């Protein structure tokens, strides 16, 4: 039992220590972010109030020097920590914090005088302004990531979607895609996005939340001088031993508070959520209408060039045969044979067309059997598993069917697979279909127009397609569509499959 | 030969009756729905039932289900299923009991009246008549698994024609080989598919079933 208690206590202490470290990182982030954000105003302010830059470091005193140096260390620490805990991209992002923080540190060190003196400083200040906004976005992204990881509930991106693929951050911009036009567009998008300003507000707010108590402590430090040395000694001793304990005790509380604040300010607002939803709906509606119209054109063209033309030809052959039937029965007979084969071809074309519009087996038997029928037509061995207890709404059924059809066509055309697995099921108000093959992989929705088409088609029903296809395979495609099943209209065929 | 027809389209029903009667068959009942088919089959005890897959009231696979039910109540009742389209899934379901007397054809095949009537006769005698479209879709498979994988390409050709319901003579004519060669191929197929020598017709059905199941 005692061993249990000891391990329990150790775990508790471990948790507290972890919370303490997390708090330290959060504090560092807040300080660095605020410094980067405030760099430009601080420099301009220092220029305007015109502290004489001839005073130099000596005039500022030791306090300024130490504070400035500490401040300069913070971005390095943040940079190092994000390098150690995550991807290089994040660490590179943290480097954004450096110029602003260094400028503030330099100004502090010089006792409030702008380094470089006077008007020369205005230009770097202008450059630091956008950098500050960018770093605020980085701080926000990092906070979102951390809070998501620590609390287990991710904070959604609140930003407006960009027309290009990655909407959220400059981190994901590949260098090749950087052009002045796109950069300018992006910058414009960032500045008009309210979420950016909420990021800035968050950075400033957390900075103030750290700096205000720090200033309070600094002010409190002045009190002991009034008390005299013995009291001073006791006070410092108490502070030295108590402050880590207090810090550890407060860390979980602070983290909870921090997480709540971050969720409120960095997550999408109700309005933004609705705006995103409207954007999504408008997009998918346009896509649906477009694809519907394209489908109509295709059907019209197929009918016009196929069955209709064949029927016209058929009519002509028949009327010619009618003319010839008395004078040249042999020729008329040959024409009738031709007419028969022509009508058979027309029927075949109509059948293919119907299959493309709404496969009869889907109408007859529903999605599970229709997918199984697809699997049977595949020139590959297929393992089929699962089933549905009812039928999804007809449009969902159709979209899912054509999605699977496209996925299977991709498998036969590109994957070089020897075996395919299909799984279908409905759990938690979600229709799920998985198509897995043991081919060579490398399928990318960003490249293949087919996969993009599936995504668009499913998006109209708030469905998603997830494709995992590492080079060398296997390829796993999962599609999910939220929908309810209706009770089966027709029971399946006496259990014979 | 006594025939029961279940077909909801008047033109096609009428055409079928005329076609079959022109070839000396007797259409004892022509009905529109699956339930009527079951009743007619029970009453008339026909030699064969010709059934459309889609029938009222649901216009889905009502006819197919009625045909399967009829075969459960009257084992071995020959059934020829007609459809605007063919699905391997349905072909497998129809053949699943392995007792033969099953046809599954596109409605287009009615256009070629001689072949169609021939198919009707074959099915009525307990053979199979799978639509060439079902077979041709099977041919695109590279059957790397299952017992059919062991069958040689030539034997597979024979098997495909066997699935369409051709006799050995017809197969020999189609492939331009002797009838004895066909018999040799079929015997070899039965061995490869591990089908015991019993009733020859039944083995043919089982071979086709193995083929459809890959």
Boltz contact constraints between the chains, C-beta under 6 A:
constraints:
  - contact:
      token1: [A, 340]
      token2: [B, 111]
      max_distance: 6.0
  - contact:
      token1: [A, 344]
      token2: [B, 108]
      max_distance: 6.0
  - contact:
      token1: [A, 347]
      token2: [B, 108]
      max_distance: 6.0
  - contact:
      token1: [A, 351]
      token2: [B, 85]
      max_distance: 6.0
  - contact:
      token1: [A, 360]
      token2: [B, 85]
      max_distance: 6.0
  - contact:
      token1: [A, 361]
      token2: [B, 87]
      max_distance: 6.0
  - contact:
      token1: [A, 364]
      token2: [B, 60]
      max_distance: 6.0
  - contact:
      token1: [A, 364]
      token2: [B, 61]
      max_distance: 6.0
  - contact:
      token1: [A, 373]
      token2: [B, 87]
      max_distance: 6.0
  - contact:
      token1: [A, 373]
      token2: [B, 89]
      max_distance: 6.0
  - contact:
      token1: [A, 376]
      token2: [B, 88]
      max_distance: 6.0
  - contact:
      token1: [A, 376]
      token2: [B, 89]
      max_distance: 6.0
  - contact:
      token1: [A, 377]
      token2: [B, 137]
      max_distance: 6.0
  - contact:
      token1: [A, 379]
      token2: [B, 140]
      max_distance: 6.0
  - contact:
      token1: [A, 379]
      token2: [B, 141]
      max_distance: 6.0
  - contact:
      token1: [A, 379]
      token2: [B, 142]
      max_distance: 6.0
  - contact:
      token1: [A, 381]
      token2: [B, 145]
      max_distance: 6.0
  - contact:
      token1: [A, 490]
      token2: [B, 60]
      max_distance: 6.0
  - contact:
      token1: [A, 493]
      token2: [B, 65]
      max_distance: 6.0
  - contact:
      token1: [A, 493]
      token2: [B, 93]
      max_distance: 6.0
  - contact:
      token1: [A, 494]
      token2: [B, 68]
      max_distance: 6.0
  - contact:
      token1: [A, 496]
      token2: [B, 93]
      max_distance: 6.0
  - contact:
      token1: [A, 496]
      token2: [B, 96]
      max_distance: 6.0
